[in-house]
Amino acid sequence: MTEGDGHGPSEAEPLAAIEIKHPGGGGAESTEHLFREELFSDGNVWVGVTNAAPAQSGWHHHGDMDTYVYILEGRGVVEYGPGGKVVDDVTPGSVIRIGRGVVHRDINLGPDNLVGFLVRVGQGPNVVNVDGPDPEE
């Protein structure tokens, strides 16, 4: 591994041996009805939490980033696919993988907040909001 080759820390940005963050429960509404709070980020990985009140989010995708979500609290569904007609349930303990560019929306079936731990791998925008699901085939 050489300095600045993109495969490890450089002297300009050394990594701490251990860094601990505690989510504040806030975050920014970067998609309608969906709040995301960044905990850690570098050029290839984004780590955070998502928190959604009972509602449905807007349609969106995560550009060239693969997203992994571990559901901590709440229950809901994820809609995706042609016309948004594929629907999968999510409950505490569910682990979701959302591939790069997959248009989807999250629906919190309530009554409690839907909370998840997120890891995104890739580069580019964290979220891209769109008008609707992929077209029907």
Secondary structure as UniProt FT lines:
FT   TURN            3..4
FT   TURN            11..12
FT   STRAND          28..31
FT   TURN            32..33
FT   STRAND          34..41
FT   STRAND          45..52
FT   STRAND          60..61
FT   TURN            63..64
FT   STRAND          65..73
FT   STRAND          76..80
FT   HELIX           82..84
FT   STRAND          86..90
FT   TURN            92..93
FT   STRAND          95..98
FT   TURN            100..101
FT   STRAND          104..108
FT   STRAND          114..122
FT   STRAND          128..129
//
